[in-house]
Amino acid sequence: MADQEKIRLYKSIFYPALFVVILWLIKGADMIFDLGLNNYGLYPLEAKGLIGIFTCPLLHANLAHLFANSIPLLILGSFLFYFYRDIAWKTLGLLYLVTGIWVWVFARGGAAHIGASGVIYGLASFIFFSGIIRKETGLMVITLLVAFLYGGLIWGVFPQLFPNQPISWESHLMGLLAGLVLAIYFRNQGPQRKSWDWGDEDEEDDGLWAEPQVDDHLPEE
């Protein structure tokens, strides 16, 4: 059992770590060979910006921008793959696409939106709200941990707090909303709240001791 748990933990860390490594390789290649990859960012409501739905999270303005996104991606991604492993890929894929599409439709035009912050907000939002919706004790602990570690992310959706700064608050907001929507959509998939069946009990004539009705959902392995 301990070995299986270690394997599960390593797998949960491996996929987010691999994604972060890919981001650094892309940025390194862009800087070394002067590829100008940031031109392939997301331009809202422009045909040339459609590719940005897929490329936006892979591109970063500079090393500081990439470093700031790397650690949250690793931590939140590991949480997703460990605690929601049965729906992790579906959730991540939809967060990636839905956030990008919404940014393309609703964000400001005139500039390219780049960076994985929308995905980060989506992950934090999904994990936070999923724990609340599912009301499962272990997941609630993770919800509180995410709130403690990344509760400050909420300020990133208010553009007035960052005047004259090139911050895509729309990506933050769309990621947050996408995470909430997917937490609701997948509420009956993945880990569920434990339900206890106390067995049959003799019922009194007045019905006060009727057998309790319980949910038959059991936590998935």
C-alpha angles and dihedrals in degrees: 000000000000091000091050090051091051091050090049090050093048092049091049091055096039099066097048090043090052090051091051091049090052090052091053092047091052092049092045093051091047092053097042097046098029092233097164091223093162087075085075092065125123115285108189117238092356123116092225088055095061091086086058090072085074102028103039097085090048095058129073134185096231143337093277090055091049094046091050089056098040100072096046090047091052095046100040093040090053090050090052096049094043102045099027100031095142092059100023098108094044091048095047093046093050093044089053096049101035093049091049094048093048092048090050090052102039110023128098116276131221097066140057119257112216137167140068095259091108090058090047092053089047093052094047091047094047094049093044097049095037091061091051095046096046094044090208113154098227093046091048088058089054089048090056091046092052090048090051096046100037107016088114090067088083090077089063092075093063109083093190089069091061106043116184092002122126095238121142098222087167090065089051093050096044091048091051092050093045090053092051093048092049092046087058094041094051095038092117095045127075124014116006137194114275116251123199127214111202093192130239119329129187110261119227120228092251092054095236093125099048116152109271117250112234136185112255096214113121127192114267120236 
